[in-house]
Amino acid sequence: MKTGEAGARLLKGAFILSAAAIGSKLIGTLQKIPLQNIGGDAVFGIYNTVNPLYTMMITLAAAGFPLALSKFVAEAEAAGRPQDSRRLLRISSLFLISLGLVLGLLLYTTAPLLGSWIGSEQVVPALQASALALLFVPWMALLRGYFQGLHNVVPTAVSQIAEQSIRVIVMITLLLYMLQQGASAPQITAGAMLGSAAGGVAGLLVMLLYWRKSRGKKRAAAKDSGTPGFTEPAWSRQAGFQQSQRSTGEVHLGETSALRILKVLAAYALPVCLSALAIPLIGLVDSFTVPRSLLSSGLSEDGMLARFGIYNRGLPLVQLVTMLAASLSVLFIPALAEARYRGQHELAARQSELALRWFWLLGLAASAGLAVLAEPVNVMLYEDAEGSDVLRWVALTAVFGTVSIITAALLQGAGLVRAPALHLLAAALLKLGLNLALVPQLGITGAAIAGVAAHGTAAALNTALLVRHAGVRLSAAHLLLRPALVTAGLVLAAWAASTAAGGLAAAAGLGTGRMSAAAASLAGVAAGAGAFVAGAVWTKLLSEEELHLLPKIGRPLAALLTRLRLLR
């Protein structure tokens, strides 16, 4: 295959995988809104208490090995050793399926103990129901890694969409059925958690179908060429699994045991897994501290779960913003790595500065908009205005979470891979301390304030490291003065439009319910977005030359904004 064709194939694959990831994450994030609407705040509270623990277990079981497998499979295929790829998959599958089984049994059997640590026995059924997914999700993730190593991302994309779609369909179906049967909140939440297992089964079935299709094609190709399609040659069984001395870093299978193969895979997978574990840590801290602190303040168990559910109302909205940031941030890692490799350190620094400025501005706009529209958005999505003040605090995590994500990507592109994970760990420790200090006094507002401080700390530590080691120079005008003017205009426009639309809706007989709140929210979002674009143009935050520095999307975006007369 020619270089141009290979590059086009790589870009096409990256687009497919990114689109599928965004689609699946969007489905997974928005499913929390009907969960609260159908189940209520108590069910929502139990779900958000259990979900970080489930995420941690899934991360342990499936975060690092699929990536390690994709790397070594790609090397084996490039060297013309497909039998090595298959042996790697067999050994990894046996290990990861066994690990998922062990972790699932561990989660199921220790659920009562975890419930006592959390401070609520009502979370036990949901914890036990979530353990079932560990039987399917790790194997599914491993098969995704195998096909990505073959440079075929279509199976992963289809599997992601199938997994999330089935998960949401099963969750909502079980919610409606169990509510009709008069089930309790713990039982309803357990039913909702079974959606994760159903999604895992659907995603795994998709991957197995692609595996069967791939195996059939290889057998047919082997038959046509007169060579055995799946017979492992003697040299592969007898040579060792060792690191090549060549600069390419190829890995060759060998006669040492499967244990040695697993050690080599684990050496690559473990750092990835540890970095991934840092992300759900803050949610895990909330699960183990906020419920107990709320109970100690005098709330009943049912009241505590309802308050914890209200605390998490803003989470899906913030996750939409950070999800977009995470999806776009991956564009910068290869671009910065290439610039560093070519010795273009000034270009890498300018790209980092521009990325930091724009993600800071976008995060700031999202946080300000959600904060000023907190009450109508709360009513529109969750039927009442309970916890709107807390939602305003949670909204502030959007800007710091966005900056934390983009700075982590920039640090990785600069070769500083471990630092972002360590900074998130420090942020989680800060969250733990602040939760213990603030929640008994301020309730869920204290937890929200602690979250802002934690995400802000991670963002600040990442940014400081970028300044010290990546040559990034920060301008007060670009980061503070001009964004402050743009944000002030956004807030004023959103508030005025929302107030006017809400008043008109009430005068039209829509009352003060969800329809009126929806009108106020949508009008505020539209006006705020318009004010944001106008303010960015007026303060000259948009520069065609700077936009050209953005990897992949810079030139098309500059051309579009020029046609719209938003660039001069």
C-alpha positions in Angstrom: 0.0 0.0 0.0 1.3 3.5 -0.9 2.1 6.0 1.8 -0.7 8.3 0.7 -3.2 5.5 0.7 -2.0 4.4 4.1 -2.4 7.9 5.5 -5.9 8.3 4.0 -6.9 5.0 5.6 -5.5 6.0 8.9 -7.3 9.3 8.9 -10.6 7.6 7.8 -10.2 5.1 10.6 -9.5 7.8 13.1 -12.6 9.7 12.0 -14.8 6.6 12.2 -13.5 5.7 15.7 -13.9 9.3 16.9 -17.4 9.6 15.6 -18.4 6.3 17.2 -16.8 7.2 20.5 -18.6 10.6 20.6 -21.9 8.9 19.7 -21.6 6.1 22.3 -20.5 8.6 25.0 -23.4 10.9 24.1 -25.8 8.0 24.5 -24.2 6.9 27.7 -24.2 10.4 29.2 -27.8 11.4 28.2 -29.2 8.1 29.5 -28.9 9.5 33.0 -31.6 12.1 32.4 -34.4 9.6 31.8 -33.0 7.5 34.6 -33.8 10.3 37.0 -37.0 11.3 35.4 -38.4 7.7 35.6 -36.8 6.5 38.8 -36.6 9.6 40.8 -33.8 11.2 42.9 -33.3 8.2 45.2 -32.7 5.8 42.3 -30.5 8.4 40.7 -28.5 8.7 43.9 -28.0 5.0 44.3 -27.0 4.7 40.6 -24.4 7.5 40.9 -23.0 6.0 44.1 -22.5 2.6 42.5 -21.4 3.7 39.0 -17.9 4.9 40.1 -17.2 1.6 41.7 -18.3 -0.3 38.6 -16.2 2.0 36.4 -13.2 1.3 38.6 -13.6 -2.4 38.2 -14.1 -2.2 34.5 -11.0 0.0 34.3 -9.0 -2.6 36.2 -10.2 -5.3 33.9 -10.1 -3.7 30.5 -8.1 -0.5 30.4 -4.5 -1.5 29.6 -4.5 -5.0 27.9 -6.5 -4.1 24.8 -4.1 -1.2 24.0 -1.1 -3.4 24.6 -2.6 -6.2 22.5 -3.3 -3.7 19.6 0.4 -2.5 19.7 1.9 -6.0 19.6 -0.6 -7.3 17.0 0.2 -4.4 14.7 3.9 -5.3 15.0 3.3 -9.0 14.4 1.1 -8.3 11.3 3.6 -5.8 9.9 6.3 -8.4 10.2 4.2 -11.0 8.4 3.5 -13.2 11.5 -0.3 -13.5 11.8 0.1 -16.6 13.8 1.8 -14.5 16.5 -1.3 -12.2 16.6 -3.6 -15.1 17.1 -1.5 -16.6 19.9 -1.4 -13.2 21.6 -5.1 -13.0 21.4 -5.7 -16.5 22.8 -3.4 -16.0 25.8 -4.7 -12.5 26.5 -8.3 -13.7 26.2 -7.8 -16.5 28.7 -6.2 -14.1 31.2 -8.6 -11.2 30.8 -11.7 -13.4 30.9 -10.4 -15.0 34.1 -9.6 -11.6 35.5 -13.1 -10.3 34.7 -14.6 -13.4 36.4 -12.5 -12.9 39.5 -13.3 -9.2 39.8 -17.0 -9.9 39.2 -17.1 -12.5 41.9 -15.1 -10.1 44.2 -17.6 -7.2 43.6 -20.6 -9.5 44.1 -19.4 -11.1 47.3 -18.0 -7.9 48.9 -21.1 -5.8 48.0 -22.5 -5.9 51.5 -19.1 -4.8 52.9 -18.9 -2.0 50.4 -22.4 -1.0 51.3 -21.4 -0.7 54.9 -18.4 1.5 54.0 -20.6 3.7 51.9 -23.2 3.9 54.6 -26.2 2.5 52.9 -27.4 -1.1 52.4 -29.6 0.1 49.6 -26.6 0.1 47.2 -26.0 -3.6 47.6 -28.4 -5.0 45.0 -27.1 -2.5 42.4 -23.5 -3.4 43.2 -24.2 -7.1 42.7 -26.1 -6.5 39.5 -23.2 -4.5 38.1 -20.8 -7.4 38.7 -22.4 -9.3 35.9 -21.0 -7.0 33.2 -17.5 -8.0 34.2 -18.1 -11.4 32.6 -18.5 -9.8 29.1 -16.9 -6.3 28.9 -13.2 -7.3 29.3 -13.4 -9.9 26.5 -15.2 -7.4 24.3 -12.6 -4.7 24.9 -9.8 -7.2 24.1 -11.3 -8.1 20.8 -11.6 -4.4 20.0 -7.9 -4.0 20.7 -7.1 -7.0 18.4 -9.0 -5.5 15.5 -7.4 -2.1 16.1 -4.1 -3.8 15.8 -5.2 -5.0 12.4 -6.0 -1.3 11.5 -9.7 -2.2 11.3 -11.7 0.2 13.5 -15.1 -0.6 12.0 -15.8 -3.5 14.4 -14.9 -1.3 17.4 -17.2 1.5 16.1 -20.1 -0.8 15.5 -19.6 -2.5 18.9 -19.5 0.8 20.8 -22.8 2.0 19.3 -24.4 -1.4 19.9 -23.2 -1.6 23.5 -24.5 1.8 24.5 -27.8 1.5 22.6 -28.7 -1.9 24.1 -27.6 -0.7 27.5 -30.0 2.3 27.4 -32.9 0.3 25.9 -32.6 -2.5 28.5 -32.2 0.0 31.3 -35.3 2.1 30.4 -37.4 -1.1 29.7 -36.5 -2.6 33.1 -37.1 0.8 34.8 -40.6 1.0 33.4 -41.4 -2.6 34.1 -40.1 -2.6 37.7 -41.9 0.7 38.5 -45.1 -0.9 37.2 -44.5 -3.8 39.5 -44.1 -1.6 42.5 -40.4 -2.4 43.1 -38.3 -0.5 45.6 -35.6 2.0 44.8 -32.7 -0.5 45.3 -34.4 -3.1 43.1 -35.1 -0.5 40.4 -31.5 0.6 40.4 -30.3 -3.0 40.2 -32.4 -3.4 37.2 -30.9 -0.3 35.6 -27.4 -1.6 36.3 -28.3 -4.8 34.4 -28.3 -2.6 31.3 -24.5 -2.5 31.5 -24.4 -6.3 31.3 -26.8 -6.4 28.4 -24.8 -3.8 26.6 -21.6 -5.8 27.3 -23.3 -8.9 25.8 -24.4 -6.9 22.7 -21.0 -5.4 22.2 -19.3 -8.8 22.6 -21.6 -10.5 20.2 -20.8 -7.9 17.6 -17.1 -8.4 18.1 -17.5 -12.2 17.9 -19.3 -11.9 14.6 -16.6 -9.8 13.1 -14.0 -12.3 14.5 -15.8 -15.2 12.9 -16.0 -13.3 9.6 -12.3 -12.4 9.8 -11.3 -16.0 10.5 -13.4 -17.2 7.6 -11.6 -14.8 5.2 -8.2 -15.8 6.5 -9.0 -19.5 6.1 -10.2 -18.9 2.5 -7.0 -16.9 1.7 -4.8 -19.6 3.2 -6.6 -22.3 1.2 -6.2 -20.3 -2.0 -2.5 -19.9 -1.3 -2.0 -23.5 -0.4 -0.8 -22.8 3.1 -2.5 -23.8 6.4 -4.5 -20.9 7.7 -4.3 -21.4 11.4 -1.4 -23.7 12.0 1.2 -22.2 14.2 4.7 -22.9 12.9 7.2 -24.7 15.0 9.6 -21.8 15.2 6.8 -19.7 16.8 6.3 -22.3 19.5 10.0 -22.7 20.1 11.5 -19.3 19.8 11.1 -16.9 22.9 8.8 -13.9 23.4 11.5 -11.3 23.6 12.3 -7.8 22.7 14.1 -7.4 19.4 17.4 -5.6 19.3 16.3 -3.7 16.3 15.3 0.0 16.6 11.7 -0.7 15.5 11.0 -2.3 18.9 9.3 -5.4 17.3 8.3 -8.2 19.7 8.7 -11.8 18.7 6.8 -14.8 20.1 8.9 -17.5 21.5 9.3 -20.7 23.4 9.0 -19.2 26.9 5.7 -19.8 28.6 2.5 -18.0 28.3 3.3 -16.4 31.7 6.3 -14.6 30.0 4.0 -13.4 27.3 1.6 -12.0 29.9 4.5 -10.3 31.7 5.5 -8.5 28.5 1.9 -7.4 27.8 1.4 -6.3 31.4 4.6 -4.2 31.4 3.0 -2.1 28.7 -0.6 -2.3 30.0 0.0 -1.4 33.6 1.0 2.3 33.1 -2.0 2.8 30.8 -4.3 1.2 33.4 -2.9 3.3 36.3 -3.4 6.5 34.2 -7.0 5.4 33.4 -7.7 4.7 37.1 -6.9 8.3 38.0 -9.9 9.6 36.0 -12.8 7.9 38.0 -11.0 8.5 41.4 -12.9 11.7 42.1 -16.2 10.0 41.6 -15.1 7.2 43.8 -14.1 9.6 46.5 -17.7 11.0 46.4 -19.2 7.6 46.7 -17.3 6.8 49.9 -17.5 10.2 51.6 -20.6 12.2 50.6 -23.3 9.6 51.6 -21.7 9.0 55.0 -21.2 12.7 55.7 -24.8 13.4 54.8 -26.0 10.7 57.2 -23.8 12.2 59.9 -25.5 15.5 59.4 -28.9 14.0 60.4 -30.5 12.9 57.2 -32.2 9.6 56.9 -30.9 7.0 54.5 -33.7 7.7 51.9 -33.1 11.4 52.3 -29.4 11.0 51.9 -29.8 9.0 48.6 -32.2 11.6 47.3 -29.8 14.5 48.1 -26.9 12.6 46.5 -29.0 12.2 43.4 -29.7 15.9 43.3 -26.0 16.6 43.7 -25.3 14.6 40.5 -27.9 16.3 38.3 -25.4 18.5 36.7 -23.0 15.7 36.0 -24.4 14.7 32.5 -24.3 18.3 31.3 -20.7 18.8 32.5 -19.7 15.4 30.9 -21.1 16.6 27.5 -18.6 19.5 27.6 -15.6 17.4 28.8 -16.5 14.7 26.3 -16.2 17.2 23.5 -12.9 18.4 24.9 -11.6 14.8 25.2 -12.7 14.0 21.6 -10.9 17.0 20.2 -7.8 16.8 22.4 -6.6 13.6 20.7 -5.9 15.7 17.6 -3.0 17.4 19.4 -1.0 14.4 20.7 0.3 13.2 17.3 0.7 16.8 16.0 2.8 17.8 18.9 4.8 14.5 18.9 5.6 15.1 15.2 6.7 18.7 15.8 9.0 17.6 18.6 10.4 14.8 16.5 11.2 17.3 13.7 12.7 19.7 16.2 10.0 22.3 15.7 9.7 23.3 19.4 8.5 26.8 18.7 5.6 25.4 16.6 4.7 22.9 19.3 4.7 25.7 21.9 2.4 27.9 19.7 0.0 25.0 19.1 -0.1 24.3 22.8 -0.8 28.0 23.7 -3.6 28.2 21.1 -5.2 25.0 22.3 -5.0 26.0 25.9 -6.6 29.5 25.1 -9.4 28.1 23.1 -10.3 25.2 25.4 -10.2 27.6 28.3 -12.6 30.0 26.5 -15.0 27.2 25.5 -15.0 25.7 29.0 -15.5 29.2 30.5 -18.5 29.8 28.1 -20.0 26.4 29.0 -19.6 27.0 32.8 -21.0 30.5 32.7 -23.9 29.6 30.4 -24.9 26.6 32.6 -24.5 28.6 35.8 -26.8 31.5 34.6 -29.4 29.0 33.2 -29.1 26.6 36.0 -32.7 26.9 37.2 -34.6 26.7 33.9 -32.3 23.9 32.7 -32.9 22.0 36.0 -36.6 22.2 35.6 -36.5 21.3 31.9 -34.4 18.2 32.4 -35.5 17.1 35.9 -39.0 18.5 36.4 -38.2 20.7 39.5 -35.7 23.4 40.6 -34.3 21.4 43.5 -30.6 21.8 43.9 -30.2 24.7 41.3 -27.7 26.4 43.6 -25.6 23.2 43.7 -25.9 22.9 39.9 -24.3 26.4 39.6 -21.3 25.2 41.5 -21.1 21.9 39.5 -21.2 24.0 36.3 -17.9 25.5 37.2 -16.2 22.1 37.0 -16.8 22.2 33.2 -14.1 24.9 32.6 -11.5 23.3 34.9 -12.3 19.8 33.6 -11.9 21.0 30.0 -8.6 22.7 30.8 -7.4 19.6 32.7 -8.2 17.3 29.7 -6.6 19.5 27.0 -3.5 20.2 29.2 -3.2 16.4 29.8 -3.2 15.8 26.1 -0.6 18.6 25.5 1.6 17.1 28.2 1.4 13.7 26.6 2.2 15.2 23.2 5.3 16.8 24.8 6.4 13.4 26.2 5.3 14.0 29.8 2.9 11.0 30.1 2.8 10.2 33.8 2.4 13.7 35.1 -1.4 14.2 34.3 -2.2 11.0 36.2 -0.2 12.1 39.2 -2.0 15.5 39.2 -5.4 13.8 39.1 -4.4 11.7 42.0 -3.4 14.8 43.9 -6.8 16.3 43.0 -8.6 13.3 44.2 -6.8 13.5 47.6 -7.8 17.2 47.8 -11.4 16.2 47.0 -11.3 13.7 49.8 -10.0 16.2 52.4 -12.5 18.9 51.4 -15.4 16.5 51.3 -14.7 15.5 54.9 -14.4 19.1 55.9 -17.2 20.7 53.9 -20.0 18.2 53.4 -21.0 17.9 57.1 -21.3 21.7 57.3 -22.7 22.6 53.8 -24.2 19.3 52.6 -24.1 18.6 48.8 -23.0 22.3 48.2 -19.8 21.5 50.1 -19.2 18.5 47.8 -19.8 20.6 44.7 -17.3 23.3 46.0 -14.8 20.5 46.7 -15.2 19.3 43.1 -14.5 22.7 41.7 -11.3 22.9 43.8 -10.1 19.4 42.8 -10.6 19.9 39.1 -9.1 23.4 39.4 -6.0 22.0 41.1 -5.5 19.4 38.4 -5.9 22.0 35.7 -3.4 24.4 37.5 -0.8 21.7 38.0 -1.0 20.6 34.3 -0.8 24.2 33.1 2.2 25.0 35.3 4.1 22.0 34.0 3.3 23.1 30.4 4.8 26.5 31.1 7.9 25.1 32.7 8.7 22.3 30.3 6.9 22.9 27.0 7.8 26.5 26.4 4.2 27.7 26.7 3.8 31.4 27.3 0.6 32.7 28.8 -0.9 36.2 28.2 -3.2 37.9 30.7 -5.0 39.6 27.9 -5.8 36.3 26.1 -6.5 34.3 29.2 -8.2 36.8 31.5 -9.2 40.2 30.2 -10.7 39.3 26.8 -12.4 36.1 28.0 -13.8 38.1 30.9 -15.4 40.6 28.5 -16.7 37.8 26.2 -18.1 35.8 29.1 -19.8 38.9 30.6 -21.6 39.5 27.3 -22.6 35.8 27.1 -24.0 35.9 30.7 -26.0 39.1 30.1 -27.4 37.9 26.8 -28.4 34.5 28.1 -30.0 35.9 31.3 -32.0 38.5 29.3 -33.2 36.1 26.7 -34.1 33.4 29.2 -36.0 35.8 31.4 -37.9 37.2 28.4 -38.7 33.8 26.9 -39.8 32.5 30.3 -42.1 35.5 30.8 -43.6 35.1 27.3 -44.2 31.4 27.8 -45.9 32.0 31.1 -48.1 34.7 29.6 -49.0 32.3 26.8 -50.4 29.9 29.3 -47.6 27.4 29.5 -47.2 28.0 33.3 -43.9 27.5 35.1 -43.4 23.9 34.3 -41.1 22.1 31.9 -42.4 23.7 28.7 -41.8 27.2 30.0 -38.4 26.2 31.4 -37.5 24.6 28.0 -38.4 27.9 26.2 -36.3 29.9 28.7 -33.4 27.5 28.5 -33.2 27.2 24.7 -33.6 31.0 24.2 -30.8 31.6 26.7 -28.5 29.1 25.0 -29.1 30.6 21.6 -28.6 34.2 22.8 -25.5 33.2 24.8 -24.0 31.4 21.9 -24.6 34.4 19.6 -23.1 36.8 22.2 -20.1 34.5 22.6 -19.3 34.5 18.8 -19.9 38.2 18.5 -17.7 38.9 21.5 -14.9 36.7 20.2 -14.9 38.6 16.9 -15.1 42.0 18.6 -12.3 41.3 21.0 -10.2 39.8 18.1 -9.9 36.5 19.9 -10.3 34.9 16.4 -7.2 35.0 14.2 -7.0 33.2 10.9 -3.2 32.8 11.3 -3.7 31.2 14.7 -6.5 29.0 13.6 -4.2 27.5 10.9 -2.1 26.1 13.7 -4.9 23.9 14.9 -4.2 20.3 13.7 -6.6 18.9 11.1 -9.5 21.3 11.8 -7.7 24.7 11.7 -7.8 25.5 8.0 -11.4 24.3 7.4 -12.6 26.2 10.4 -10.8 29.3 9.4 -12.3 29.1 5.9 -15.8 28.6 7.3 -15.6 31.6 9.7 -14.2 33.7 6.9 -17.2 32.9 4.6 -19.5 33.8 7.6 -17.5 37.1 7.9 -16.5 36.2 11.5 -12.8 36.6 10.6 -11.1 39.6 9.1 
